Amino acid sequence: MGNKRRKRYHPPGTPPGTLSAHAEAQGAPVRIHAILYDARKFEEREVSPEAIPALSPPEGGVLWIDVTGLSDPSVVKAIGDRFGFHPLAQEDVLNVPQRPKVEWYGDHLLVVLREVRYPEPPEQMSFFLGDRVVVSFQERAGDSFEPVRERIRQGQGRMRSEGADFLLYSLCDAVLDAFFPTLERLGDAVEDMEEKVLVSPVPETFLAIRALKRELLVVRHAVWPARDALNLLLIEERALIRPGTKVFLRDCYDHTIQLMDMVETFREMASGLVDEYMSAVSNRMNEIMKVLTVIATIFIPLTFIVGVYGMNFDTKASPYNLPELRWAYGYPAVLLLMAVIAGGMLLYFRRKKWL
């Protein structure tokens, strides 16, 4: 799921508002997709960077600009200059990864979320909301916005009749909805890991548990601050967010609470897997030590017997010096005695349920 930690690319002392693409984004193509719609009509087209200054929302409608790829800071600057977005907000779009947040800048706001779609690495989603304008920035191609686009194209629901704030809600809701399939897969992985811990407590299983915990931590870092950000949208009284849209944002906020409950549950289960793994390893070691102890215990009297008969005292010097050495059946008799002792000890261990 992309556990490699990405570092900030600005060197210390860089002036605020400096726009530069991070190393991972350099070279990736930038695609600008524009959708203009109102209650009666709809228009969708690809836009070149040169055409950005001519973009404007339709009369009484909404303009949605969707930018894929962050390799060209000039595109971010052109959009920011066209719609008056704050330079610090533009910098946050390119400065990946950002903590999910909401920032108000007078006549517009910036919403930063993180989308996690297992097993792909997390992706930053940035949204600007202005007067009848929504601009979305994503790091790479492939997103969860296609259902929103289809509702706009087909004129389904209330998308065409609502404003830009409802479009922002729909995009945020799509990002959060993408977490549920991811958490379902991670939940299945946790359940499968429980069986592996019991059946095969090997080092590879422990490494898999650690990887699973890291993946859940990535999801937690994406969901937890998103809850605070959406709560800020609810409590702030701004003209950009209408009261009717806040009802839907409250549902979005409820989704973050549900996601957090799922994440914390799976994290507790994953932490419990570590304890189960250690217990399984300890039990396995105890079983091995028990078998070795039984074997050693059986051989203690046998070793004593062969040690005594291995001294080879001279029977001519004294009749008490191992007279069995001259007995024709001495060797098989000692072997039989050793077998009886070993068998008797095994039977005793079994009756005591030590085996």
matplotlib code that plots the C-alpha trace (Angstrom):
import matplotlib.pyplot as plt

x = [0.0, 3.0, 4.6, 7.5, 7.6, 7.5, 9.5, 8.8, 10.7, 11.2, 14.6, 14.7, 14.4, 12.3, 10.0, 6.3, 4.2, 7.0, 5.5, 7.6, 6.7, 7.9, 10.3, 7.7, 5.4, 8.0, 7.6, 4.0, 1.6, -0.9, -4.5, -7.1, -10.7, -13.5, -17.2, -19.7, -23.3, -26.5, -30.0, -30.7, -27.4, -24.1, -20.7, -17.5, -14.2, -10.4, -8.6, -5.1, -3.0, -3.2, -7.0, -7.2, -7.5, -10.7, -12.5, -15.5, -18.6, -21.9, -24.5, -26.3, -24.2, -21.1, -17.6, -15.7, -12.0, -10.4, -6.6, -4.7, -1.0, 1.1, 4.2, 3.6, 3.4, 2.6, -0.8, -1.6, -0.4, -2.5, -5.6, -4.8, -4.3, -7.5, -9.7, -7.8, -6.7, -4.2, -0.5, -0.2, -3.1, -1.5, 1.7, -0.3, -1.6, 1.9, 3.4, 2.6, 1.7, -0.4, -2.4, -6.1, -7.4, -9.8, -8.4, -10.5, -9.2, -11.9, -13.9, -12.6, -11.5, -9.1, -10.0, -7.2, -8.1, -6.2, -7.7, -6.5, -7.5, -5.8, -3.3, -2.4, -0.4, -2.3, -3.1, -3.7, -6.9, -7.1, -10.3, -10.8, -14.3, -15.0, -18.0, -19.7, -16.2, -14.8, -11.2, -9.9, -6.2, -5.1, -1.7, -2.3, -4.9, -7.7, -10.1, -13.4, -15.1, -16.6, -20.0, -20.2, -19.4, -22.1, -24.7, -23.8, -23.8, -27.2, -28.7, -29.5, -30.5, -30.0, -26.5, -27.5, -29.9, -27.4, -24.5, -20.7, -20.8, -22.9, -20.4, -17.6, -19.7, -20.1, -16.4, -15.5, -18.1, -16.7, -13.2, -14.5, -16.6, -13.4, -12.2, -14.9, -13.7, -10.2, -11.1, -13.1, -10.1, -7.9, -10.5, -10.4, -6.6, -6.8, -9.1, -6.9, -3.9, -5.5, -5.6, -2.0, -0.9, -2.4, -1.3, 2.0, 3.7, 6.8, 8.9, 7.2, 3.8, 5.1, 6.5, 3.0, 1.4, 3.7, 3.0, -0.8, -0.4, 1.4, -1.3, -3.9, -1.8, -1.8, -5.6, -5.8, -3.6, -5.9, -9.2, -8.6, -7.7, -10.4, -13.0, -11.7, -11.6, -15.2, -16.3, -14.8, -16.9, -20.0, -19.3, -18.0, -20.7, -19.6, -21.6, -19.8, -21.4, -25.2, -27.2, -28.9, -25.5, -24.4, -27.0, -25.2, -21.8, -23.0, -23.6, -20.1, -18.8, -20.7, -18.9, -15.6, -16.8, -17.8, -14.4, -12.6, -14.5, -13.6, -9.9, -9.6, -11.3, -8.9, -5.9, -6.8, -7.3, -3.9, -2.2, -3.9, -2.3, 1.1, 0.2, -1.3, 1.9, 4.1, 1.9, 1.9, 5.7, 6.0, 3.6, 5.5, 8.8, 7.2, 6.1, 9.6, 11.1, 8.7, 9.6, 13.3, 12.8, 11.0, 13.7, 16.4, 14.5, 14.2, 17.9, 19.0, 18.5, 19.7, 22.9, 23.4, 23.0, 25.4, 27.8, 27.9, 28.3, 31.0, 33.4, 34.7, 35.9, 37.9, 35.6, 38.7, 39.8, 36.4, 33.1, 31.4, 32.9, 30.0, 29.6, 27.1, 30.1, 30.6, 26.9, 26.0, 22.7, 24.1, 24.1, 20.5, 19.3, 20.7, 19.1, 15.8, 16.1, 16.8, 13.8, 11.5, 12.6, 12.1, 8.7, 7.6, 8.6, 6.7, 3.6, 3.9, 4.3, 1.2, -0.9, 0.2, -0.8, 2.6, 2.6]
y = [0.0, 2.3, 2.4, 4.4, 7.7, 10.7, 13.7, 17.4, 18.7, 22.3, 23.0, 25.0, 28.7, 28.5, 31.6, 31.0, 30.4, 28.8, 26.4, 23.4, 19.8, 17.1, 14.4, 11.7, 13.9, 15.1, 13.8, 12.7, 14.1, 16.8, 16.5, 19.2, 18.2, 20.8, 20.3, 23.2, 22.6, 24.1, 22.9, 22.7, 22.0, 20.3, 20.6, 18.5, 19.0, 18.7, 22.0, 23.0, 25.1, 28.0, 28.0, 28.3, 32.1, 31.9, 29.5, 30.8, 29.3, 29.4, 31.9, 30.4, 27.2, 25.6, 25.1, 22.0, 21.8, 18.5, 18.5, 15.1, 15.2, 17.7, 17.8, 21.3, 24.1, 26.6, 24.9, 25.4, 29.0, 29.7, 28.3, 30.2, 33.5, 33.0, 32.5, 34.4, 31.4, 32.3, 31.5, 29.5, 27.4, 26.8, 25.7, 23.2, 21.6, 20.8, 20.2, 16.5, 14.9, 17.4, 16.6, 16.6, 20.0, 22.9, 26.4, 29.5, 32.3, 34.9, 34.3, 30.7, 27.7, 24.8, 21.2, 18.6, 15.0, 11.7, 8.9, 5.3, 2.6, -0.7, -1.9, 1.4, 4.0, 6.9, 9.9, 13.5, 15.1, 18.9, 20.9, 24.6, 26.0, 29.5, 31.4, 28.8, 27.1, 23.9, 22.9, 19.4, 18.3, 14.7, 13.2, 10.5, 9.1, 7.0, 8.2, 7.7, 10.6, 8.8, 8.3, 12.0, 12.7, 10.3, 11.9, 15.3, 13.9, 12.1, 14.9, 12.4, 13.4, 17.0, 17.6, 19.9, 22.0, 22.5, 24.8, 24.4, 23.6, 20.5, 19.4, 19.8, 17.6, 15.0, 14.8, 14.6, 11.9, 10.0, 10.1, 8.8, 6.1, 4.7, 3.9, 1.3, -1.3, -0.7, -1.4, -4.4, -5.9, -5.1, -6.6, -9.8, -9.7, -9.5, -12.5, -14.5, -13.5, -14.9, -18.4, -18.1, -17.2, -20.3, -22.6, -21.2, -19.0, -18.4, -15.2, -14.5, -14.4, -11.8, -9.6, -9.9, -8.7, -5.7, -4.8, -5.0, -2.7, -0.2, -0.2, 0.4, 3.2, 4.8, 4.7, 6.1, 9.1, 9.8, 9.4, 11.0, 14.5, 14.3, 14.1, 17.3, 19.0, 18.2, 19.2, 22.6, 22.9, 22.2, 24.7, 27.6, 30.0, 31.0, 32.1, 29.5, 26.6, 26.9, 25.5, 22.9, 21.5, 21.2, 18.5, 16.4, 17.3, 16.1, 12.7, 12.9, 13.6, 10.6, 8.4, 9.5, 8.5, 5.1, 4.8, 5.6, 3.0, 0.4, 1.4, 1.3, -2.1, -3.6, -2.0, -3.5, -6.9, -6.5, -5.6, -8.7, -10.7, -9.8, -11.2, -14.3, -14.8, -14.5, -16.9, -19.3, -19.2, -19.6, -22.6, -24.1, -23.7, -25.3, -28.3, -28.7, -28.3, -30.9, -33.4, -32.8, -33.1, -36.4, -37.8, -36.6, -38.0, -41.4, -41.6, -40.6, -44.1, -45.8, -43.7, -44.7, -48.4, -48.4, -46.3, -48.8, -51.8, -49.9, -49.8, -53.3, -54.4, -57.6, -60.4, -62.6, -60.0, -60.1, -61.9, -58.6, -56.9, -57.2, -60.9, -60.4, -59.8, -63.6, -64.4, -65.7, -63.7, -60.6, -58.3, -59.1, -59.0, -55.4, -54.4, -55.8, -54.0, -50.8, -51.3, -52.1, -48.9, -46.8, -48.3, -47.9, -44.3, -43.6, -45.3, -43.2, -40.0, -40.8, -41.6, -38.3, -36.7, -35.2, -36.6]
z = [0.0, -0.3, 3.1, 1.8, 3.5, 1.2, 2.2, 1.7, -1.3, -0.3, 1.2, 4.4, 3.9, 0.8, 0.5, 1.3, -1.7, -3.8, -6.3, -7.4, -8.2, -5.9, -7.2, -7.6, -9.7, -12.1, -15.6, -15.1, -17.7, -16.6, -17.8, -17.3, -17.6, -17.4, -16.8, -17.1, -16.2, -14.9, -14.5, -18.3, -20.1, -19.7, -21.4, -20.9, -22.6, -22.2, -21.6, -22.5, -20.1, -22.5, -22.4, -18.6, -18.5, -20.7, -18.3, -16.5, -14.9, -16.9, -15.9, -12.9, -13.3, -12.0, -13.4, -12.3, -13.3, -12.6, -12.8, -12.9, -12.3, -10.3, -12.4, -13.9, -11.2, -14.0, -14.4, -10.6, -10.8, -13.9, -12.3, -9.0, -10.9, -12.9, -9.9, -7.2, -5.1, -2.3, -3.1, 0.2, -0.9, -4.2, -2.5, -0.3, -3.5, -4.7, -1.3, -1.0, 1.4, 3.3, 6.5, 5.6, 6.5, 5.6, 5.1, 4.5, 2.4, 2.4, -0.9, -1.4, 0.6, 0.3, 1.3, 1.4, 1.8, 1.3, -0.7, 0.1, -2.3, -1.3, -2.6, -4.3, -2.3, -0.7, -2.9, -2.0, -3.2, -3.1, -3.7, -4.1, -3.7, -5.0, -6.4, -8.7, -9.2, -7.9, -8.8, -7.9, -8.0, -7.9, -8.1, -10.7, -13.1, -11.8, -9.2, -7.4, -9.1, -12.1, -10.3, -9.7, -13.4, -14.5, -12.3, -13.9, -17.4, -16.9, -14.9, -12.1, -8.6, -7.6, -9.0, -11.8, -9.7, -6.8, -6.5, -6.3, -2.5, -3.3, -5.9, -3.3, -0.9, -3.6, -4.3, -0.6, -0.2, -3.1, -1.5, 1.8, 0.2, -1.4, 2.1, 2.8, 0.2, 1.4, 5.0, 4.0, 2.3, 5.3, 7.6, 5.5, 5.7, 9.5, 9.7, 7.4, 9.5, 12.6, 11.0, 9.8, 13.3, 14.8, 12.0, 11.0, 13.6, 11.6, 11.1, 7.7, 9.5, 12.0, 9.1, 7.4, 10.7, 10.9, 7.2, 7.9, 11.0, 8.9, 6.2, 8.9, 10.3, 6.8, 6.7, 10.2, 9.3, 6.4, 8.2, 11.6, 10.4, 7.7, 10.5, 12.0, 8.6, 7.8, 11.3, 10.5, 7.4, 9.6, 12.3, 10.2, 9.0, 5.5, 2.5, 0.3, 2.3, 2.3, 5.2, 3.0, 2.0, 5.6, 6.1, 3.5, 4.9, 8.3, 6.7, 5.3, 8.8, 10.1, 7.5, 9.0, 12.4, 11.0, 9.2, 12.4, 14.4, 11.7, 11.6, 15.4, 15.6, 13.0, 14.6, 17.9, 16.2, 14.5, 17.8, 19.3, 16.5, 17.7, 21.2, 19.6, 17.5, 20.6, 22.5, 19.6, 19.4, 23.1, 23.1, 20.2, 22.1, 25.2, 23.1, 21.7, 25.2, 26.6, 23.9, 24.5, 28.3, 27.9, 25.7, 28.1, 31.1, 29.4, 28.7, 32.2, 33.7, 30.5, 30.6, 34.2, 33.4, 30.4, 32.5, 35.3, 32.9, 31.0, 33.9, 33.1, 36.6, 36.7, 37.9, 38.9, 41.5, 43.3, 42.8, 43.3, 40.3, 37.8, 37.7, 34.8, 32.5, 32.5, 32.1, 28.7, 28.6, 30.3, 27.2, 26.1, 29.7, 30.1, 26.8, 27.9, 31.2, 29.4, 27.1, 30.0, 31.9, 28.8, 28.1, 31.7, 31.7, 28.5, 29.9, 33.1, 31.1, 29.1, 32.2, 33.6, 30.3, 29.8, 26.3]

ax = plt.figure().add_subplot(projection="3d")
ax.plot(x, y, z, "-o")
ax.set_aspect("equal")
plt.show()
